[in-house]
Amino acid sequence: MKKKIYTTAIILIVCALIFASAGCFIRDSARDKYYIDIGQVEDSRVASIVANNTVASCVRISAEYKSIGRVSKSAGFFVTSDGYVITNRHCVVRFTNGEDLPSQSNSNELPIHADYVVSDINGESYNARLVAYSKSADIALLKIVPKILDTVVGITNDFQPVVFDTESEPYYGERLYTFGNPEDIGFIFSELMVASPSVKLSGNDSHASIVLDGNINHGNSGGPLINNRSSVVGLIFGRIEGKATNLPVDSDSKTYGLGCAIPAKIVTDFLDAQNIDYDTYTPPTDGGAADGE
């Protein structure tokens, strides 16, 4: 009788241990599946991945106005595979008054002729022509001019266009990126943080701007503002200075370290007006990855 009791007790203990270990296994598996320790997330390569995905879409731009002896150096990016390039109006458009818009007394004046050269990351340079510019936003559109030899031989260039994301609005603290050409030293990749997703810098602006905390220098103008999905959410157009804000022109107040960008929706609306097809990011509906259209 005692032997049976001992045997039963041992069986019960063993069963209890088995169920206990199984329970621990189930709980641990569930925790591994649904719980992520933020300290274990590896995001140190996000910036390098974004840079790798987008550098071939970015360009350096030179605009030479021979009649006034002036050269402008800036950045831009391909929006179509056949060579349409977006940049800032102030980088590639000049009138006789020295500004990027004509004077009110001569509003029908045409821009001064400029020789445009667009260079990609591979060191290839192409001549380009001015296609259109916006009078209400700091946006301009260039088009690569095929090389004569390429045309004769029948070679067609296939450029890598960006993908626009007009659905995901930037939020406070979000990390974004840009490729620029500061001081014409080459392709410079910078990390930025959203200081404010929407601010009207002056009463003359037709749209709000994305304000960025980071290094924006001369030559960054025209570069893409890129999110961590390697999609373009804006167009860099400058840094905040006294004349660009609501402060009086003679104000002693100075602002440092803040840049600004035009939201992607303003850029795509401009492209729509020019009947230019471009790729857009579509958020996934099933939790999977999304591609450009």
Backbone bond lengths (Angstrom), bond angles and torsions (degrees), N, CA, C in turn:
res aa  C-N    CA-C-N  psi(-1)  N-CA   C-N-CA  omega(-1)  CA-C   N-CA-C  phi
1 M - - - 1.473 - - 1.521 110.35 -
2 K 1.344 115.22 -45.53 1.464 119.21 179.65 1.515 110.80 -62.98
3 K 1.398 115.45 -36.12 1.461 119.53 179.95 1.519 111.32 -62.59
4 K 1.367 116.28 -40.67 1.465 120.36 178.35 1.521 111.41 -64.21
5 I 1.340 115.14 -40.12 1.469 119.34 -179.88 1.522 110.07 -63.95
6 Y 1.343 115.91 -44.18 1.475 119.97 179.15 1.529 111.06 -62.46
7 T 1.355 114.08 -41.94 1.472 118.57 -179.54 1.516 110.98 -63.80
8 T 1.352 115.80 -45.12 1.475 120.16 179.20 1.524 111.41 -61.80
9 A 1.329 115.60 -41.19 1.463 120.35 -180.00 1.519 111.05 -63.27
10 I 1.316 115.35 -43.16 1.476 119.34 179.57 1.527 110.58 -62.53
11 I 1.356 115.55 -42.91 1.481 119.80 179.31 1.522 110.48 -61.58
12 L 1.338 116.40 -43.29 1.462 119.92 -179.89 1.525 111.21 -64.17
13 I 1.311 117.70 -40.44 1.466 121.73 179.23 1.522 110.62 -63.93
14 V 1.341 114.67 -45.03 1.472 119.25 179.21 1.515 110.71 -61.62
15 C 1.348 116.47 -44.75 1.477 120.27 178.54 1.518 111.41 -60.79
16 A 1.343 115.23 -41.30 1.468 119.54 179.81 1.520 110.92 -62.35
17 L 1.330 114.85 -42.40 1.475 119.38 179.00 1.520 111.52 -64.32
18 I 1.339 116.25 -40.53 1.471 120.59 179.53 1.524 110.67 -62.99
19 F 1.357 116.05 -47.91 1.473 119.91 -179.64 1.521 111.54 -65.08
20 A 1.333 115.91 -37.25 1.461 119.61 179.97 1.515 110.57 -64.55
21 S 1.351 115.44 -45.21 1.463 118.78 179.50 1.512 110.69 -66.28
22 A 1.341 117.21 -36.59 1.468 120.56 178.15 1.514 110.12 -65.07
23 G 1.339 114.98 -40.79 1.458 118.67 178.71 1.504 112.39 -61.73
24 C 1.350 115.36 -42.64 1.462 119.89 177.45 1.511 110.90 -61.99
25 F 1.328 116.00 -40.32 1.465 120.27 -179.39 1.521 110.59 -63.16
26 I 1.350 115.89 -43.09 1.465 119.92 -179.64 1.516 110.51 -64.27
27 R 1.337 116.19 -44.18 1.462 118.65 -178.70 1.530 110.62 -65.42
28 D 1.338 116.69 -42.44 1.455 120.09 -179.57 1.519 111.26 -64.51
29 S 1.344 116.47 -40.80 1.460 119.92 179.79 1.521 110.84 -63.67
30 A 1.336 115.12 -43.16 1.463 118.66 179.83 1.527 110.54 -63.51
31 R 1.326 115.79 -40.61 1.458 119.52 -179.42 1.533 110.46 -64.92
32 D 1.342 116.79 -42.32 1.456 120.77 179.07 1.525 110.98 -62.95
33 K 1.306 115.65 -33.35 1.455 119.56 -175.09 1.532 112.46 -79.01
34 Y 1.306 117.83 -37.66 1.455 120.62 -171.01 1.521 114.82 -110.44
35 Y 1.310 117.34 -11.07 1.458 119.77 -176.14 1.518 110.00 -117.16
36 I 1.331 116.94 127.18 1.458 121.62 178.16 1.518 108.53 -120.34
37 D 1.295 115.53 123.86 1.457 121.20 176.18 1.524 107.87 -76.71
38 I 1.337 117.03 119.77 1.462 121.07 -175.99 1.521 111.35 -57.37
39 G 1.335 116.37 -26.99 1.453 119.48 179.18 1.516 113.24 -70.84
40 Q 1.340 116.58 -14.35 1.458 120.17 -179.00 1.525 112.45 -97.42
41 V 1.320 118.06 -5.12 1.461 120.62 -178.82 1.522 109.76 -74.77
42 E 1.326 116.23 126.78 1.460 121.34 -179.22 1.526 108.89 -97.84
43 D 1.351 117.38 102.81 1.462 120.00 -179.15 1.525 111.72 -119.39
44 S 1.317 116.92 13.65 1.453 119.51 -177.06 1.516 112.48 -67.84
45 R 1.327 117.52 -18.50 1.455 120.69 -178.00 1.523 113.02 -98.80
46 V 1.329 118.68 -0.38 1.465 120.77 -178.00 1.527 110.90 -56.13
47 A 1.334 116.49 -48.42 1.460 120.20 -177.59 1.521 111.38 -61.33
48 S 1.339 117.28 -43.02 1.462 119.20 -178.39 1.524 111.51 -68.27
49 I 1.332 116.83 -33.15 1.464 120.36 177.50 1.520 110.07 -67.67
50 V 1.335 116.63 -44.85 1.476 120.75 178.43 1.528 109.86 -60.74
51 A 1.327 116.79 -44.32 1.462 121.00 179.65 1.526 110.69 -60.63
52 N 1.323 116.18 -45.27 1.465 120.72 -179.73 1.523 111.41 -62.16
53 N 1.345 116.67 -38.53 1.465 121.34 -176.45 1.524 113.06 -72.96
54 T 1.320 117.37 -23.88 1.469 119.25 -169.52 1.522 115.62 -118.39
55 V 1.334 118.52 -13.16 1.469 119.42 -173.22 1.525 112.10 -61.56
56 A 1.329 117.72 -33.03 1.466 119.84 -179.51 1.522 112.42 -70.08
57 S 1.334 117.28 -15.12 1.465 121.36 178.75 1.528 112.44 -89.62
58 C 1.330 116.38 -11.71 1.459 121.07 -173.24 1.531 111.41 -97.60
59 V 1.329 115.71 151.56 1.461 120.31 -177.28 1.521 110.74 -139.26
60 R 1.335 113.81 160.91 1.464 122.53 169.03 1.528 106.88 -102.96
61 I 1.332 116.48 142.23 1.463 120.61 -176.19 1.525 110.45 -126.04
62 S 1.323 115.54 134.50 1.462 122.20 173.39 1.519 108.07 -119.11
63 A 1.321 116.57 127.96 1.467 122.15 176.34 1.526 108.25 -121.30
64 E 1.337 116.60 114.37 1.462 121.59 -178.07 1.528 110.29 -108.51
65 Y 1.339 115.41 117.36 1.463 121.83 177.86 1.528 107.38 -100.05
66 K 1.318 116.49 92.38 1.465 120.21 -172.75 1.527 112.23 -66.14
67 S 1.328 116.89 -31.49 1.471 119.54 -176.03 1.519 112.90 -68.21
68 I 1.330 116.72 -23.11 1.472 120.00 178.89 1.528 111.47 -118.07
69 G 1.328 116.62 5.77 1.463 120.67 177.07 1.510 114.40 61.76
70 R 1.336 115.99 44.78 1.464 119.70 -176.75 1.522 110.44 -130.77
71 V 1.333 116.81 142.17 1.464 122.66 176.87 1.524 108.78 -127.52
72 S 1.329 116.31 133.69 1.462 122.01 178.28 1.522 109.17 -115.71
73 K 1.332 116.71 133.78 1.461 122.47 178.07 1.523 109.04 -115.86
74 S 1.315 116.12 131.83 1.460 118.86 -176.00 1.521 110.66 -154.40
75 A 1.324 115.72 -166.53 1.461 122.65 -179.29 1.525 109.51 -123.33
76 G 1.313 115.70 171.33 1.459 121.55 177.88 1.511 109.35 -171.62
77 F 1.341 116.70 -174.29 1.464 119.93 179.24 1.524 110.44 -157.96
78 F 1.338 114.44 149.01 1.463 121.22 179.46 1.525 110.24 -72.20
79 V 1.335 115.54 136.82 1.463 120.35 175.15 1.530 111.86 -114.79
80 T 1.344 116.65 -9.15 1.464 121.11 174.47 1.523 108.43 -139.97
81 S 1.319 115.48 159.07 1.465 120.21 -179.09 1.523 112.41 -73.86
82 D 1.350 117.80 -16.47 1.460 119.79 179.98 1.533 112.95 -96.76
83 G 1.331 117.53 11.73 1.450 119.42 167.06 1.508 119.31 104.07
84 Y 1.333 119.20 21.25 1.464 120.14 171.50 1.533 108.23 -80.77
85 V 1.320 115.82 134.70 1.464 122.09 -174.26 1.530 110.30 -125.80
86 I 1.322 116.42 132.53 1.466 122.07 175.54 1.527 109.16 -97.73
87 T 1.321 116.08 139.67 1.454 122.63 173.62 1.526 107.68 -152.80
88 N 1.327 117.51 -168.29 1.463 121.20 177.10 1.521 111.44 -89.54
89 R 1.313 115.17 147.47 1.467 120.46 176.26 1.517 111.01 -61.43
90 H 1.332 116.85 -41.21 1.467 119.01 -175.56 1.531 112.43 -68.74
91 C 1.351 116.91 -12.54 1.467 120.57 179.10 1.522 112.89 -86.26
92 V 1.335 117.75 -24.62 1.471 119.67 -170.63 1.529 114.05 -131.41
93 V 1.320 117.79 2.82 1.473 120.76 -178.58 1.518 109.58 -125.77
94 R 1.331 116.02 129.29 1.467 121.76 175.76 1.522 109.73 -141.28
95 F 1.332 114.90 142.65 1.469 121.76 176.31 1.526 109.09 -114.58
96 T 1.308 115.76 174.84 1.473 119.99 -176.53 1.516 112.53 -63.60
97 N 1.339 117.25 -19.98 1.464 119.90 177.64 1.526 111.66 -81.19
98 G 1.345 117.50 -0.02 1.461 121.85 179.44 1.510 114.24 86.17
99 E 1.325 117.28 -4.25 1.466 121.57 -177.88 1.526 110.89 -101.71
100 D 1.343 115.60 172.96 1.463 119.62 179.53 1.525 112.59 -92.65
101 L 1.335 116.76 7.58 1.460 123.03 170.36 1.526 107.92 -135.76
102 P 1.332 117.65 146.55 1.475 118.98 -179.54 1.520 111.38 -69.94
103 S 1.318 116.29 161.87 1.465 120.57 176.76 1.521 109.20 -69.02
104 Q 1.323 116.68 156.09 1.458 121.01 -178.91 1.514 111.95 -61.92
105 S 1.324 117.23 -29.45 1.457 120.74 -179.32 1.528 112.61 -75.36
106 N 1.320 116.94 -13.99 1.463 120.64 -179.21 1.524 109.00 -139.08
107 S 1.324 116.32 56.66 1.460 122.23 -172.10 1.527 113.37 -66.74
108 N 1.326 118.30 -18.54 1.465 121.62 179.98 1.528 112.96 -93.13
109 E 1.330 117.04 6.58 1.459 121.36 -179.23 1.526 110.65 -63.88
110 L 1.331 116.15 141.93 1.461 121.39 177.07 1.525 110.10 -87.94
111 P 1.341 118.19 150.90 1.473 120.56 178.80 1.527 111.73 -62.95
112 I 1.322 115.41 153.88 1.462 121.17 173.74 1.530 109.17 -64.08
113 H 1.329 116.42 142.45 1.464 119.79 178.05 1.527 110.24 -63.83
114 A 1.317 115.33 140.40 1.467 121.15 176.81 1.515 109.18 -137.76
115 D 1.325 116.02 149.34 1.459 121.85 172.57 1.523 107.56 -96.02
116 Y 1.336 116.19 119.30 1.454 121.10 -176.37 1.527 110.35 -105.50
117 V 1.331 115.33 134.01 1.464 121.69 175.02 1.521 107.96 -127.05
118 V 1.329 115.75 126.98 1.465 122.65 179.64 1.523 108.38 -113.05
119 S 1.332 116.62 127.91 1.469 121.73 -178.13 1.520 110.35 -120.88
120 D 1.344 116.05 138.75 1.458 119.72 -179.59 1.531 111.20 -103.67
121 I 1.325 116.40 -178.97 1.454 121.94 -174.79 1.523 112.38 -66.63
122 N 1.345 117.33 -21.25 1.456 121.65 -179.76 1.524 112.64 -84.90
123 G 1.333 116.69 0.95 1.449 120.20 179.84 1.508 114.13 86.10
124 E 1.334 117.18 4.35 1.461 121.04 177.03 1.531 110.01 -80.04
125 S 1.330 115.98 136.15 1.466 121.06 179.51 1.521 109.91 -117.88
126 Y 1.330 115.66 143.56 1.452 121.77 -177.94 1.525 109.42 -135.66
127 N 1.322 116.25 143.23 1.458 119.79 170.04 1.520 108.42 -74.35
128 A 1.322 115.94 152.74 1.461 120.18 -179.46 1.523 109.69 -142.39
129 R 1.309 115.30 165.85 1.463 121.00 177.56 1.528 109.32 -127.73
130 L 1.319 115.40 153.19 1.466 120.78 176.99 1.523 109.02 -79.31
131 V 1.320 117.08 125.12 1.460 121.94 -178.88 1.523 111.39 -98.08
132 A 1.318 116.29 -47.91 1.472 120.16 -176.68 1.516 109.35 -163.62
133 Y 1.330 115.97 161.74 1.456 121.74 173.80 1.517 108.91 -147.36
134 S 1.316 115.82 156.17 1.459 121.37 -179.95 1.524 110.07 -93.46
135 K 1.307 116.54 137.46 1.466 120.67 176.60 1.526 111.53 -86.73
136 S 1.322 116.97 -17.87 1.467 120.19 -177.12 1.524 112.88 -103.00
137 A 1.336 117.58 -19.76 1.471 121.98 179.79 1.521 108.47 -132.87
138 D 1.317 116.05 155.67 1.468 121.77 -176.88 1.527 110.26 -82.17
139 I 1.345 115.58 67.80 1.463 122.27 -176.32 1.525 109.60 -132.31
140 A 1.328 116.28 139.90 1.463 121.22 174.90 1.521 109.21 -141.43
141 L 1.328 115.39 156.70 1.461 122.18 -177.64 1.522 109.50 -125.21
142 L 1.331 115.63 124.96 1.462 122.58 174.76 1.527 109.09 -110.21
143 K 1.349 114.92 161.64 1.476 120.28 176.08 1.521 108.68 -134.69
144 I 1.340 115.78 128.24 1.454 121.15 177.10 1.525 109.74 -60.68
145 V 1.338 117.22 134.33 1.467 122.64 174.79 1.522 107.42 -95.31
146 P 1.335 117.99 119.68 1.475 119.93 -178.96 1.531 111.32 -57.14
147 K 1.335 115.72 141.90 1.456 120.43 177.11 1.525 109.86 -68.41
148 I 1.330 116.06 142.88 1.469 120.77 -176.48 1.520 111.21 -56.87
149 L 1.339 116.91 -45.89 1.458 120.28 -179.31 1.520 111.29 -62.36
150 D 1.342 116.20 -41.08 1.460 119.56 178.38 1.526 111.00 -61.93
151 T 1.332 115.78 -38.87 1.465 120.58 -179.96 1.521 110.58 -65.76
152 V 1.338 116.11 -42.71 1.467 120.61 -179.57 1.527 110.83 -64.16
153 V 1.327 115.26 -44.99 1.467 120.24 -177.67 1.527 111.83 -75.45
154 G 1.327 116.09 -22.20 1.459 119.91 -179.84 1.511 113.73 93.76
155 I 1.344 116.22 20.13 1.461 120.48 179.20 1.531 109.70 -83.47
156 T 1.309 116.67 132.95 1.467 121.23 175.99 1.531 108.33 -118.33
157 N 1.318 115.84 133.81 1.464 120.94 179.49 1.526 110.03 -84.33
158 D 1.313 115.18 140.04 1.461 121.11 178.68 1.519 107.99 -119.70
159 F 1.335 115.61 97.69 1.458 121.03 -176.38 1.526 110.39 -85.33
160 Q 1.333 115.45 159.04 1.470 120.58 -178.60 1.527 109.75 -96.38
161 P 1.333 118.19 106.21 1.470 119.89 -178.98 1.528 111.92 -79.41
162 V 1.334 115.31 157.03 1.461 120.40 175.36 1.523 109.50 -76.67
163 V 1.319 114.77 168.84 1.466 122.07 172.00 1.518 107.28 -113.66
164 F 1.331 117.03 124.68 1.465 121.44 179.80 1.527 110.30 -86.41
165 D 1.319 115.75 141.56 1.463 122.23 173.14 1.521 107.69 -120.60
166 T 1.325 115.65 101.41 1.472 120.80 179.13 1.526 111.70 -101.85
167 E 1.326 117.16 -0.04 1.464 121.97 -177.53 1.529 111.99 -92.08
168 S 1.326 117.25 -34.55 1.471 121.30 -175.33 1.525 109.61 -98.06
169 E 1.309 116.94 101.15 1.458 120.33 -179.07 1.531 110.33 -75.70
170 P 1.331 117.06 137.03 1.476 120.03 178.48 1.531 110.96 -58.86
171 Y 1.337 116.58 151.60 1.460 121.25 -179.19 1.525 109.55 -129.13
172 Y 1.328 115.95 159.93 1.459 121.52 -178.87 1.540 110.75 -51.68
173 G 1.313 115.24 130.07 1.453 120.16 175.67 1.510 115.48 84.44
174 E 1.317 117.98 -5.75 1.463 119.90 179.87 1.525 110.27 -66.38
175 R 1.319 116.04 139.87 1.459 120.70 177.10 1.527 109.90 -89.31
176 L 1.323 115.28 125.98 1.460 121.75 178.63 1.530 108.33 -126.55
177 Y 1.329 116.14 173.51 1.459 120.40 -173.49 1.533 110.44 -140.01
178 T 1.327 115.22 161.50 1.463 119.49 175.27 1.514 110.84 -152.53
179 F 1.321 115.31 150.30 1.460 122.60 168.70 1.521 107.41 -105.25
180 G 1.326 117.16 129.06 1.455 121.27 178.72 1.510 111.53 -134.01
181 N 1.325 115.10 -175.60 1.464 122.38 -178.91 1.529 109.43 -134.76
182 P 1.348 118.12 54.59 1.468 120.00 -176.80 1.522 112.18 -61.22
183 E 1.338 115.07 130.97 1.468 122.09 179.75 1.526 112.17 56.11
184 D 1.334 116.43 20.65 1.465 122.33 177.67 1.533 111.99 57.56
185 I 1.327 116.98 35.75 1.465 119.67 -178.82 1.526 112.42 -94.10
186 G 1.329 117.60 -4.84 1.459 118.91 177.80 1.513 112.23 129.97
187 F 1.311 115.98 -170.06 1.463 121.80 -178.39 1.524 109.34 -77.78
188 I 1.336 115.68 110.23 1.466 121.44 -178.54 1.528 108.69 -114.05
189 F 1.340 115.60 123.86 1.463 122.46 -178.26 1.519 109.35 -98.58
190 S 1.333 117.41 129.02 1.463 121.64 -176.61 1.517 110.74 -128.98
191 E 1.331 115.08 144.98 1.460 121.11 173.37 1.522 108.60 -98.65
192 L 1.326 116.18 135.95 1.465 122.29 -177.98 1.524 109.22 -128.32
193 M 1.319 116.06 161.82 1.455 120.47 175.58 1.523 108.76 -125.64
194 V 1.322 115.89 140.38 1.460 120.09 179.81 1.529 109.08 -72.44
195 A 1.343 115.51 112.58 1.462 120.75 176.65 1.521 110.16 -83.68
196 S 1.331 116.10 -34.44 1.460 121.67 173.54 1.527 108.00 -156.32
197 P 1.326 118.01 131.61 1.464 120.55 -177.57 1.524 113.81 -75.95
198 S 1.331 118.10 -15.25 1.466 118.95 -175.72 1.529 110.95 -160.62
199 V 1.339 115.04 109.75 1.461 120.79 178.77 1.526 109.23 -141.76
200 K 1.332 116.93 133.01 1.468 119.78 171.60 1.522 107.47 -87.77
201 L 1.326 115.77 113.22 1.457 120.39 -172.92 1.521 112.49 -72.86
202 S 1.324 116.88 -28.53 1.463 119.84 178.22 1.521 109.36 -152.18
203 G 1.316 115.07 164.96 1.457 119.79 179.81 1.512 112.85 -68.53
204 N 1.323 117.54 -14.93 1.463 121.19 -179.20 1.522 112.92 -86.06
205 D 1.328 117.31 -11.25 1.458 120.26 -177.18 1.525 111.05 -73.26
206 S 1.341 115.26 139.26 1.465 120.25 177.07 1.523 111.75 -89.38
207 H 1.317 117.09 -7.01 1.458 121.24 -177.54 1.529 109.20 -149.04
208 A 1.324 115.71 160.69 1.461 120.89 174.99 1.521 109.42 -80.80
209 S 1.321 116.71 159.16 1.456 122.21 179.99 1.521 110.42 -118.09
210 I 1.331 115.73 157.34 1.455 122.45 171.55 1.522 106.70 -89.52
211 V 1.334 117.40 122.63 1.466 121.19 179.88 1.525 108.62 -96.48
212 L 1.345 115.28 134.06 1.457 121.69 -171.29 1.516 111.62 -123.11
213 D 1.312 115.48 137.89 1.455 121.94 174.99 1.525 107.45 -96.61
214 G 1.325 116.72 108.23 1.460 119.94 -177.95 1.515 111.11 165.01
215 N 1.320 116.13 -178.46 1.449 121.57 -175.98 1.526 111.89 -85.22
216 I 1.326 115.66 107.15 1.459 123.16 173.31 1.520 106.65 -118.54
217 N 1.330 116.38 118.25 1.455 121.31 -176.30 1.517 110.79 -123.42
218 H 1.345 116.17 171.19 1.450 120.25 175.01 1.525 108.48 -58.54
219 G 1.314 116.13 126.85 1.458 121.23 -175.30 1.516 112.58 108.07
220 N 1.350 116.69 -18.61 1.458 120.23 172.67 1.523 111.23 -77.37
221 S 1.320 116.13 -19.99 1.464 120.13 -178.70 1.522 110.64 -56.53
222 G 1.319 115.57 136.27 1.456 121.34 178.97 1.503 114.29 92.43
223 G 1.340 117.51 -8.21 1.457 120.68 -178.99 1.524 111.94 -78.21
224 P 1.329 117.10 158.14 1.469 120.79 179.00 1.518 111.53 -79.05
225 L 1.320 116.73 147.18 1.459 122.83 170.14 1.519 106.14 -100.36
226 I 1.337 117.18 117.87 1.458 122.24 -166.34 1.522 110.79 -118.16
227 N 1.347 116.87 138.16 1.466 119.73 177.19 1.525 110.82 -94.47
228 N 1.332 116.76 -176.17 1.463 119.46 -174.30 1.524 113.44 -76.88
229 R 1.332 117.41 0.17 1.466 121.31 171.58 1.528 111.00 -97.90
230 S 1.339 115.34 9.45 1.471 121.71 -179.46 1.520 111.92 65.92
231 S 1.327 117.09 26.35 1.461 122.24 177.04 1.527 110.21 -107.77
232 V 1.326 116.22 150.65 1.466 121.49 -177.24 1.529 110.22 -86.82
233 V 1.327 115.73 123.79 1.466 121.01 179.37 1.527 111.74 -111.92
234 G 1.327 117.00 -1.11 1.456 118.70 -179.48 1.520 111.94 -173.26
235 L 1.328 115.24 174.97 1.462 124.04 179.31 1.526 108.56 -125.66
236 I 1.331 116.80 114.72 1.463 120.78 178.73 1.524 109.61 -61.99
237 F 1.340 117.53 133.31 1.467 117.48 177.27 1.525 113.93 -131.89
238 G 1.312 119.05 -2.31 1.464 118.22 176.76 1.509 112.30 160.48
239 R 1.316 114.25 -170.42 1.459 120.81 175.02 1.525 107.87 -121.80
240 I 1.301 116.14 157.64 1.460 120.30 -176.11 1.524 109.98 -76.35
241 E 1.314 115.33 123.37 1.461 122.41 174.52 1.521 107.34 -131.45
242 G 1.309 116.97 169.31 1.455 120.65 -174.44 1.517 114.54 -52.04
243 K 1.326 117.24 -42.65 1.458 120.22 -176.09 1.526 112.87 -72.24
244 A 1.349 117.04 -12.97 1.464 120.27 -177.78 1.513 112.80 -96.27
245 T 1.334 117.70 2.23 1.454 120.79 -175.91 1.520 110.59 -119.64
246 N 1.338 115.10 -175.53 1.451 120.59 178.80 1.530 112.84 -80.90
247 L 1.346 117.00 -0.97 1.456 119.75 178.75 1.534 110.61 -68.89
248 P 1.319 117.47 149.92 1.467 119.66 175.10 1.525 110.30 -58.95
249 V 1.329 117.10 147.43 1.459 121.62 -177.47 1.518 111.70 -58.42
250 D 1.335 117.18 -35.14 1.464 120.50 -177.48 1.530 112.29 -91.56
251 S 1.329 116.86 15.44 1.463 119.96 -179.32 1.521 110.65 -68.08
252 D 1.342 115.97 143.23 1.461 121.00 178.01 1.536 112.19 -83.24
253 S 1.335 116.16 -8.36 1.455 120.16 -178.14 1.532 110.32 -67.40
254 K 1.334 116.80 136.05 1.456 121.28 179.18 1.530 109.16 -124.15
255 T 1.337 116.00 146.49 1.455 121.79 179.95 1.518 109.00 -120.59
256 Y 1.338 116.51 134.81 1.456 120.69 -179.11 1.522 109.93 -127.17
257 G 1.321 115.86 146.14 1.458 121.12 169.71 1.505 116.94 77.26
258 L 1.338 118.38 12.70 1.458 120.94 178.53 1.522 110.13 -117.23
259 G 1.323 115.35 125.08 1.452 121.30 175.81 1.514 110.15 -108.35
260 C 1.319 116.37 177.98 1.453 119.26 -179.29 1.528 111.22 -148.05
261 A 1.336 114.65 151.38 1.458 121.06 -177.32 1.520 110.49 -139.49
262 I 1.316 114.87 150.42 1.459 122.28 175.98 1.531 107.86 -85.07
263 P 1.328 119.26 130.47 1.470 120.62 179.35 1.526 111.94 -58.36
264 A 1.329 116.36 147.75 1.460 121.90 -177.04 1.534 112.53 -57.63
265 K 1.332 117.06 -33.45 1.475 119.87 -177.73 1.524 111.19 -62.73
266 I 1.328 117.74 -34.15 1.457 120.93 177.51 1.524 110.05 -66.88
267 V 1.326 115.76 -38.86 1.468 120.86 179.79 1.524 110.83 -68.31
268 T 1.327 117.53 -45.21 1.466 119.66 -178.85 1.524 111.58 -68.51
269 D 1.338 117.63 -31.85 1.469 119.70 174.53 1.532 110.16 -62.75
270 F 1.325 116.39 -39.94 1.465 121.68 176.76 1.527 110.34 -62.91
271 L 1.324 117.40 -44.11 1.464 121.26 178.62 1.525 111.03 -65.02
272 D 1.319 117.10 -37.95 1.460 120.37 176.68 1.531 110.71 -60.17
273 A 1.333 116.44 -40.73 1.465 120.84 179.95 1.524 111.47 -64.97
274 Q 1.335 116.67 -24.65 1.473 121.21 179.02 1.535 111.58 -96.08
275 N 1.335 116.57 5.51 1.469 122.40 -179.10 1.530 112.27 57.68
276 I 1.320 115.51 41.42 1.460 121.74 178.55 1.525 109.07 -100.65
277 D 1.329 116.85 126.33 1.455 121.13 175.44 1.528 109.74 -81.30
278 Y 1.314 117.11 141.82 1.465 121.90 -178.87 1.524 108.92 -147.17
279 D 1.322 116.08 163.69 1.460 121.64 -178.98 1.523 110.23 -89.93
280 T 1.334 116.24 140.19 1.458 121.03 178.70 1.524 110.40 -127.48
281 Y 1.318 114.80 149.17 1.457 122.12 177.28 1.527 109.37 -83.16
282 T 1.334 116.50 132.20 1.444 121.61 176.61 1.521 109.48 -113.34
283 P 1.326 118.52 117.44 1.469 120.33 -179.89 1.514 111.15 -56.98
284 P 1.339 118.88 139.02 1.467 121.39 179.90 1.516 111.22 -67.41
285 T 1.326 116.71 146.64 1.466 121.82 178.82 1.512 112.36 -103.36
286 D 1.352 116.25 -12.84 1.465 120.16 -177.47 1.519 113.04 -115.81
287 G 1.352 115.18 13.68 1.451 118.59 179.31 1.509 113.68 85.27
288 G 1.329 116.86 -1.34 1.464 120.01 -179.56 1.503 111.04 -92.67
289 A 1.321 115.48 -175.23 1.475 121.15 -179.92 1.507 109.83 -75.06
290 A 1.330 115.50 151.70 1.459 121.08 179.40 1.508 109.72 -115.03
291 D 1.323 115.43 150.75 1.455 120.93 178.60 1.511 109.81 -115.14
292 G 1.340 114.80 165.00 1.453 119.67 173.11 1.520 109.56 -73.07
293 E 1.322 115.41 154.32 1.460 120.08 179.14 1.524 109.38 -100.41
